[in-house]
Amino acid sequence: MKSKIKNKLVSKSIIFCLLFLFVASTTTYAVEESTAELFQYHRGQDVFFMFMLVAFLMLFIKKFEWGVCLVTLLTLSVAFPLYVIIQRNLFDFSLGIELIITGIFCAITLIIAAGVIFGHVKIWHFIPLGILFVPGYILNEWFLFSYLEGVADSGGSILVHMFAAYWGWGVILALQRRDVNQAEMNATTHSISFVWLASMLLWVLWPSFTTSLLPTDLIITGMTTTYLALMASTLTAFLVLKWIKGELDPLIYTYAILAGGVAIGSTVDLVGPGTAWLIGAAGGIISVLCFLYLDDWLANKTNLTDTMGVNNLHGIPGIFGGLMGIPFAGSVQIYAIAGGIIIPLVTGLIAGIIVKIFEKPQLLLDDAEIFDINIDLERTQQM
């Protein structure tokens, strides 16, 4: 009798222990999954914050500060929901944090592209431009990560930075609005201070962008390589500007320090610290040289203005970053880079041809185009 009772107790104890281990393991897994999603949520919010900071990065034109902010809000309000709706309803994407992050990637690509187009169109034209942009972006995303296999671009050198620059160029090539070349782009100490602030905050937040879709075990590595690349471009941009010009151009410098973040995008999860530093250093040098020499050369050849110099920070450093992925991805990376130029140029040209039917802007890079700029003066007088 005692042996039977003992056997029952032993068997029940074993069953209890097994149940406990099962529950504990599943609970731990659930907690780990929940924690990973929570951290991804916070990185996604950082990218939303970065989206808004892009506006401040472009506020150096003293008469066009409100216009830049308005376009930023309009493009987000068009691109993000349209991207989510298309992916959900046409391609059966589940509504989760990854869709939210890829949606803000789409929107941030559009606002970067807007930097090329400012002045070439009226402010409200960015609504139809946003609608036309999203299908092209989704096509590029599909080409890179579904049609092609094994592309190295976790941090968006090709997907975001290259697409933004060359979609914007496609639009202005179609529009052929040469009067922007004569538009006033006067800056002030105050307006450039906005750029300094935005650049430094973007610098701090950049790892959230490059690691937002990485597996949990690669996030710290990605953060490290991103910061090292940014530190390197910050240093080399200073040295090259000082060497060539003898002094710092604050607008070139505040943009070029971010080139390391652009260049490391394709290999953020693939290279070690030393290589990341070298990629960032080269990115800073390339960006400065593009601002100093390529920008004027392109303007003379095309007679068109890349208003914010997007090609100098995002386009060419993005191509360089994509090229750095060739040792890891092989020939597919070359196809990705080629597609990353051709697809945005073609879809941008189509968007520009469509938008060209609208009336040309009469006031170029001027808040007075759409705002009552005397409102603050009138209120001050009333007080």
Salt bridges, closest charged atoms under 4 A:
ASP249 OD2 - LYS245 NZ 3.82
GLU359 OE1 - LYS122 NZ 3.34
ASP366 OD2 - LYS63 NZ 3.29
